[in-house]
Amino acid sequence: MRVLQLGPYPPPHGGVQTNLVAIRNYLLQHGSTAPVINLTRHRQPDADDVYYPHSARELLQLMVRLHYDVVHLHIGGNLTDRLLWLALACANMPGAKAVLTFHSGGYPTSPEGRAMTHRSLAGFVFRRFDRLIAVNPEIEKFFARCGASPSRIRMILPHSIAAPSEDTAMPRVVQQFFDTHEHVLLTVGLLEPEYDLELQIDVLEQFPGVGLLIIGSGSLEAELRTMIASKPYAKDILLAGDVPHAATLRAIQQCDVLLRTTHYDGDSISVREALHLGTPVIASNNGMRPGGCDLVPACDEEALERAIARRLSGRVTSRSHGVGGDENVKAVVNLYRELVD
């Protein structure tokens, strides 16, 4: 079986990238061909069946030239017209079955998402896919509202989680940060406005000597570095940039608390990874967090401060919530086989 995936390929690492790579690795381990076309501005030289087109024309030429039985498009963020036209091209590739996973958990409840119906361009495009994968119930309802047949919709959580190897090493600067702080708060995600990282930086003032480790990259990097440098406790904040996924799992395992503060959010993979590893999670309440999270209202500094204080005092205990395994990836690959057979 030959499966072409289109979506963001690491680096940087994020939830969509992790899901795409997990599917690819599973396919390769079981003898399938698994090329990838990267859709982000982060480009590398083409290698190992991973392609980095520089234009829409080059992307379409690749789609025509490569041979595959299934084309699987991964979309996160907003549904732009550009992405929808790409989706339509995927759905109309001759000789291939088409699958779409929509990873943007918060989009269906946004004003743009609520405006989508079966008469919209999105509805027209969705109905042309052989299968639509929803990563939470809201997206499943969103597909149905856009006119997709229930028989073509599958809800599959995009998570394949395993504990990091004992010999996994973190980058030296990250390990030194852990070594010099008794308690470390960790956040993993994109450096973008919706993740409200300024809130985390401000609240750290209430916890002298506690470290805040931020893993990820994004458009706010320069602005955040300036903000951090202006704080008298700047030495207790490390903006680490992108870190390999295995090392990120090690950091999640080693930190005291994982923070996930967002203005809006979907089903975060870092949250599920932390729960699987038994690490406490404090997260903004988006209405779809898995069990085991300590939920706080979005943009509420006092509530976040209280939640962190409870966790660091040891008054709340955590345990693994068993959300690991590769059953989700197997479900996606079984869906491919169902289409090809």
Steps between C-alpha positions, in 0.01 A plus 500: 500500500626846407380798707586863424456738793484877465545722803757656734815290535744565789684706593336674673323235704131534582191288539422471129864427415515229768189331364624512140841356593344226715283388206798510263723300734230236549453466123874468438539242777229288336642510149293782348625796300438829681611820321424838657453847350571775753254790491672749732750779443763294687695331220785251479664332199286219358612172658369159604173541308422831677447789259504876552336675203561874459176586321145381443596399147790289627273341760242398240773363273621281788147374564470398136848345476499292820323164503262419786180317586387743771556875538458626858482876561558634853359847576547698820408859580249689287332373185631751247381502140852400396485187716151417376611517136793272587256266671284495189805409292577212738142374486512493119833324449428220249560145618540591870270495800494830692507546880488828694583551868397834646709561813375847600299423811383855563397590145145354498396732786667810350283755315644376168435139590143562616429672169593189299208297360439251222472797261854623578813426299622287793183291484541451125862388551440272801234303313756399237729317742472125543562533874509792746683455830382710795726531803219590741116499510475869407679440171287192437187716537664769284551254213138388529376861504693556178304220334749212520346154514529341848626181332810689384585661836727330755601640838859398575708678762834601344724363773763231511684532831787302645730568792841637400795263500708500818806612303325794330705813563362853512694790345773613740347842564166337588660246732699777671175690554351199677819451701494859630130514593329296768163546328438544126178596323491397134300615201520333157347663195524769238613851594179656375244740655236235565726320751506796744866452598517853643260380773741222600798737502315755716371245751852364560571816703293343778729194520859613573761247392255286301603447136281543192617300197336585167550254212390601151542760228279758334438857397522642855853377574674838479222674693507237775879516532474877549227456760698235688815715501304784665405284799713496818452122506614450137756237609209278602348493150646300211365545150650180358366509144424173322618185679496145353179319590668226706682764705176696538337189646791472742444863604127434548586199713752695711312829557272569797203633303408534131321828426255540210356852512307591187240746375359212294631149444420153377601161633864572586746215450742639762218485756434135422870419501534653846199311634634176355835559672336591833597867489252751649326724245353846554301604192255765391151352493399462134217255565684200351796425729557135592443390858779573747568864410485782755279744307508879532308772312680645198698823561451479879835570668370459856345160424822387331704617800278307742518184288881514478526560877284194570711281274835618633382457860438131435137523609390342170633166376513379141521165330517365148166508320584231246451693179804350327551225246479498123135395467416837343764463228386143434145629459615747233697233312204259521288776346746520210479124451122515508505753216763322290338157541 
